[in-house]
Amino acid sequence: MSYELSMQAISMKKFFEEGRMRELRSLEELYGNDEFTFAVVYGRRRVGKTSLINEFISRNDKKTISFTATENTDIVNLEKFSQKIFEVYPELSSIRSFPTWESAFDYVAKRSEQEKLILVIDEFPYLAKANPAISSELQRHIDLFLQNTNMMLILCGSSMSFMEKQVLGYESPLYGRRTAQYRVMPLDYYDSAAFFENTSMEDRLLGYAVTGGIPQYLKVISKERTVEKGIEKAFFTKEGFLYEEPHNLLKQELREPALYNAIITTIANGATKLTEIASKVKEEDSKVAKYIKNLIHLGILEKELSMFAKNERDGIYRIKDNMYRFWHRFVPDNVTLIESGYERVYENRVKQFIPDYMGHVFEAVCKQYLLRLNAKDMLPFLFDTIGGWWGGNPITKKGTEIDIVASSKDGRMIVGECKWKNKETGCDVYKGLKEKEIVLPGKDIHYFLFSRSGFTPALKDEAKDDARLTLVTLNDLFTI
């Protein structure tokens, strides 16, 4: 076995043991019920929905009919669905296909009366596009037959809007039938690190910073000997897996991908307010607001409010998805070099800007770290909200920013500063952070300092005597 394949096997094993364990346990509990269950699994493309389902199925050798719909005619999809049934029940293989979906569902319903059976229909939106009545047909079979069987039905799809409106939504024929739903989310920095076990902590964070925790992207990057080589090959070669990925995803998910792409590019270039974004893309505010809402729903953008702000208009727009953020920051400006076959784009055009790029990512990582500690009840108190703060300082009369503010309902707070620099963080940073607390409404405040390069001896000494101060290194981020 090659180095790359052996490392891939190890990381995927750890990925399922840690990164998707919660979903796997829940699916196993559903499967253990001696009754009909119906799970809806959805999430953006490449996030690992099918891998999750396949891992669940493979454990304990569960009897399963697993079908993936394609963008094809209804007749072709029915034929392929029939063949999947015949693979499990070969006594019917003499016929080419069931004549109707009704007859196919009738057959699997009868078989599931006698034995535990899982029926998976992946990419369900493709099936429904070719046959708009399929949801009603499934609803009828659930109500008349399947609810009295021992079947576990799993519908899976990548079209977020379709799955939420046409499967889970109130107007869907399937509304109210599901037993559980799973919106599969990208991994955080901690679970993403499973793909980069034999690399430095900085490189693990870099891998997360360019993939946004999407398992398929993590697999692609981690196949190479180093994270930087993986980035170079994936983003900065014509054949690279991620070179055209943002465009391809937008085409699959949304109409008018050119305008969506223009909005993302504008935000990547520094525009954060709706009026500013609309002005640069030369569209009406109302239209841009609608498109931004769709991008937020897909997890590509986010609207961020300063902690304790009450006016939505004060919010700013950011690129939430790190793959989109990295791509729009570095790929468009280097297309000519990439298309010409230049092999050192990352080394000569990108690498020097990585420390600046990592600053915002590091803040997000530190928030994820605190969220993990909060979930384990490992903080001085449980917080209810977390974010950043920016605004005017009444003392200095200048604009002030605080990287992290986490607050409980009773007013206790954690405030944090995140430093992604090549020098140790010192007492001056702690002093500056304490001076900012005047802008916050909380009284009982605890301080967290996060540093890429560690802390000066003087600050370490101060932390020993200050119960309100916690110092967090990169090593601490990965030893929760």
N, C-alpha and C positions, 0 to 999 in steps of 0.2 A: 504494500500500500504506500502511495506517495505521501510526502510530508503534507501537501495541501489537503489531500483527501482525509488523512488521519486526523488532522486538526479540525477539518470540517465536521467529521463524525463526532468528535469530542464536544465541540461547541454546540452542535444541534442537540446532543443528549442533554447538556446542561441547560440549554435554552428551554426545552420542554419540562425539565425538572424544576426550573425556577420561573422562567418568564411567562409560561402559560399554565402553570400548575393550578391556579384558581379556576380557570375555565375547564381544564381537564377534570378536576374533581367534581365540578358542578355537572358536567355532562355524564360522568360516571354515576352520580346520584340519580339523575333522570333515568338513565338506562336501568338502574336497579329497581325502579318502580315496576310492579307487576300490573301495568296498565298502559293505555295509549298515552304517549307523550309527543309533543310537537315543539321543536326548537328552531328558532330563527337565528341564523348566524350571518352577520353582515359587517362591512367595513370597507375602507378604501382598498384599491388594488395594491397587490404586493404585500399586504400587511400580515398575511399568513393564515387566512381563514381555512383554505383547503388543507394546508399542512396540519392545522389544529384538528380538523375533522379526521384526517387520515391517521394521525397519531392516536386519537381516541379509538378509532375503529380497530387499529392494529393491536391494541392492548387486549389480551385475553381472547383473541381470535373470534371476534363477533361476526355473526352472520349478517352480511350487508349487501344490499343492492345499491351501488353507487353510480350515479349518472351525472355527467356534466353536459348541460345544454350548450349549443353553439348558435352563432348567428346564421341560421339556416331556415329552411322551410319547416312547417309543422310536421309534414310527412317524414322528412329526414330525421327530425328529432324523435318522433315516435318510433321509427325503425331502430334508432340507436338505443333508445330506452328499452325497447323490447329485447335487443341483444344483451343488454346488461342483466335483464331478468333471466334470460336463457342461460347465461353463464353460471348463475346460482342454481337454477332449476333446469338442467339440460334435457329433461324429458320432453320439453316443448320446442327444442331446437330444430325440429323438422319444419316448423313454419317460419316464414320470413319475418313476420311482424304481427303484433296484435292489430286488429282492424281499427280500433279506436282507443283513445285514452281511457275511456270508461271501462272497456274490457281489460285493459292492462291494470288499472287500479283495482278492479274487481278481483283479479287473480292474486295480486299481492296482499289484498285484504284477507282473502280466504286462507292464504298460507300463514299469515301472521296470527290467525286464530289458533293455529296449532303449535307455533314456535315463536321464540323471540326473534324479531327481525328489525333491522335498521334500514330505512329507505332514505337515501341522500339524493337530493336534487340540487346540484351546484349550478351556479350562474342561472338561477331561476328567472331573472329578468329577460334573458334571451328567449327562454321558453314562452314566457307570457307575451313577448313582443310578436312572436310568430302565431300564437294562439291566445288571443285576449280572454277567452272563456276558461282558460285552464285553472285560474284561481277559484272560479265558481264550481268547476268540476271537482277540485280538491275539497272545497268546503262541503259539497254534497256528500262525498265519500266519508269525510271525517264525521259528519253528523249522522249518517245512516249506517255506516259499517265500521270505520276505523276506531271510533271511540270505544267499541266493545272488543277490541283486539289488544294484543301485546306489542304493537308496533311502536318504534321510535322513528318519527318523521323529522328530517332535518332539511330545511330550505336554506340555501346559502346564496348570497349575491353581493356584487361589488358596487352596483348602482345604489348609492346611498338614498337618493330621493325616491327611487322606485321601492326599495325595501321598506322604507319608513311610511310611505303613503299607500302603496298597493299591497303590502303584506301586513304591516303592523297598524296602518292607519284606520280610523273609524269607518271610512267609506269602503274599505276592502271587504270582500266576501269572507276573508279569512280572519277578520277582526274578532278578537276574543277567543280564538281557538288555540293560540299558542300557549305552551306550558312555560317556556322560558325564552328569553332573547339575549343574544350576545353581540354587542357592538365591539368587535375586535379592534383594539387600539394599538398604535405603535408602542414599542418598548421604550422604557426610560433609559437613562445613561447606564444604570446599574445592570439591568438585564441585557442591554446591548453589548456590554463588556464580555459576555460569555463567548462572543464570536472572536475575541482577540486575546485569548488567555495568555499567550506567550509574548506579549508586547508590553511596553511601558504604560503606566497609567495615563500619561499625556496622550499617547497614541490611541488608547482606548477611548478617551474623550474626543479625540479628533475623528475617529471612526464614527462615533455617534453624531458629531457635529456636522458631518457631510451627508449622513443618511437619514437623520431624524428618527432613528429607531425602527425603520422598516426592515423586517427580517430578510426579504429578498435582496435589498441593497447591501445589508450587512454581509450576507453570504458572498456577494460579488466582490466587495472590497477585501474581505478576509481571505480570499483565495490566493492572493499574491503574498510574496515573502514579507513585505512590509506594508503598513497602512498607506504610506505615501505612494508606493508603487501601485497599490490598488486604486487610489484616487486618480492617479495619472492615467491609468488604463481605462477606467470606467467613465471619467468625465472628459478627458482631453485627447481622445483618439476618435477618429471617425467611426470606428467599429465599436466604440465603448457602449456598454449597456445603459449608461446614464446620460450619454451625450445628447440624445433627443427625447429623453424620458418625460420631462415636463410638458413638452408639446404633445406627445402621444397621449398622455393621461388626460390633458384638457380636451383633446379631440374626442376621447371616449366618453367623458363625463358630461361635457357641456356644449351647448350651442355657442356660436360666435367665439371660438377659442382665441381668436386674434385679440379681441377686446379684453378678455380675461387676462391674456398674457401681457398686454400693455399695462393693465392695472397693477399686476404683480411687479413688473419691471419698474414702474413709477415708484412704488413703495420701496423696492430694493434700492432705488437711487436716492432715497431720503425723504420722499413725500409721506406725511403721516396723517394729514387732515383731509376730510372728504372734499372740501372745496378745492384744495390744492391738487389732489389726485384728479378730480374731474376736469380741472383746468388744463392739466398736462396731457390728458388723453382726449381732450376736446369733446366731451360728452356732458349731458345734463347731470346735475347732482343726483337727481332722483334715480336715473338709470344706473349710474355708477354705484349708488347705495345698494340697489337691488343685486348687482353683480357681486359686490363685496360680501353681501350677506350669503350668497351661494358659496363663495370661496371660504368664508368662515365655517359654514356648515360642513364643508369637505375637509376642514382641518388645515387648509393651506394658509389662511390668514387668521389673525385674531385682533379683537379690539381690546385694548388695555386701558383701564382707568387707574388713575392715581388712587391709592388706598384712601378710603373715607370720602372720595369725591362723590357728589350726588347728581351732578349734571352729566348726562350721557354725551353731551356735545363736547365735553372736555377730553373725551377719550382719543387715543391715537391708534392708528392701524400699523400692525407689524406683520412680517412674514413669520408664521408659526412653524411651518414645515421646514426643517433644516436643509433637506435636499433642495427644495425650491430656492431657499435663501442662498445657499452656496452656489447653485447653478446660475442664478440671476446675478450674483455678485461677480463671478469670474468667467463663465463660459462665453456670453455674448461678445465681450471685448476681445476674445481670443479666437474667434471662429476662423478668421483667415489663416492663422498659424495652424490651427487644428486641421483644417481642410487641406492645407499644403503638406501635411504629414510631419510637421515639426514635432520632435519627440521629447522636448524638455519644457513644455508649457508650464507645468506645475513648478518645476525647479526654478525657472527664470522669470515667470510672470505672476505666480500665485503665492509661493511659499513665504515670501517676504511680508505678505499682508495677513498671514494666518494668525499671528498674535492679536491683531486688531479684530479680526473676524471672531476669534474665540472668546472675546470679552463678553459679548451678549450671551453666547451659548453657556459660558461658565456660570453666569447668573441663573440661567434656567436650571442648570445641573444642581446648583446649590439649593434652589427651591425644592427640587425633587428629593434631594437628600433630607431636607427638613420634613417633607411630607412623609418619607419613609420612617423617620424617627417618630413623627407624630402618630403614625399608624401603629407603631410598636410601643407607644406610651413611654418614650425614652427622653422626653423633654421636660423642662421645669413645669410645664402645664400643657394642656391640650389647646391648640389654636383652632379657630374656625375658618379664618380666611388668611390668604397669603397673596402677596403681590409686591409691587414697588411703590415708592412715593416720590412725587416731584411737585414743586411749587415754590412760592416765595418764602424766604426766611425773614421774619419780622425784625430780627436783630441786625443781620448783615445787609438787609435790603437787596439781597441777590437771590438768583434762582438756586434752589437746592435739590439734590437728588439723593434718595436712599435706595440702595439696590434691592433690599429685602425688608419687608415689614410683614410679620405674622401676628395676628391679633385674636384674642379670645373674646367671648361675649361679655366677660366681666372687665375688659379693659387692659388685661395684661398683654405685653407685647414682646416679641423678639425682633430686633433690628439687626441687619447684617450688611457687611461690606464684602465684595468679592474682588480679589486682585489676581488677574492673570498676567503676572509680570515676571521678569527674570531676576528679580531681587527679593530678598526677604521683606516681609511686611513688618513694620515697626510700630512703636508707641504713638507716633504722630497720626497714624491712621485711626487708631483706637480713640485718641483724643478728638480727632475730627468727627468721628462718628457720634461720640457722646455730645458734642456741641450741637449736633443736628436734632437731638431729641426734643428740643424746644418746639419744633413744628408738629409734634405728634401729641395726640390727646391722652395717651396712656401714661400711667404713673409707675407701675411695676415693670421695668424694662430689663430684658436680658440681651446681651450682645454676642453675636457670632461673627467672627472674622474668618474668611475663607481665603487661602493663599496657595497659588501654584508652586511657589518657591519656598514655602515655609515661613518661619518667623524669627525675628532677631532674639538673641538671648535676653535682652531687656524686657521685651514684650512677654516672653515665656515666663520670666520671673514675676511680672505683674499679674499674669493670669493665675499663677499659683495662689496669690493673695486676694484675688477678686472673684468671688463666687458668681458674679453676674457675667463674667467673660468666658467664652468658649472659643478656642482656636481649632480650626479644622484644616488639615492638610489633604493633599490628594490621596494619600494612603488611607486617611480616615473615611473618605468618600466610598472606598471599596471594602471597608471592614465593618459593615453594619451587622 
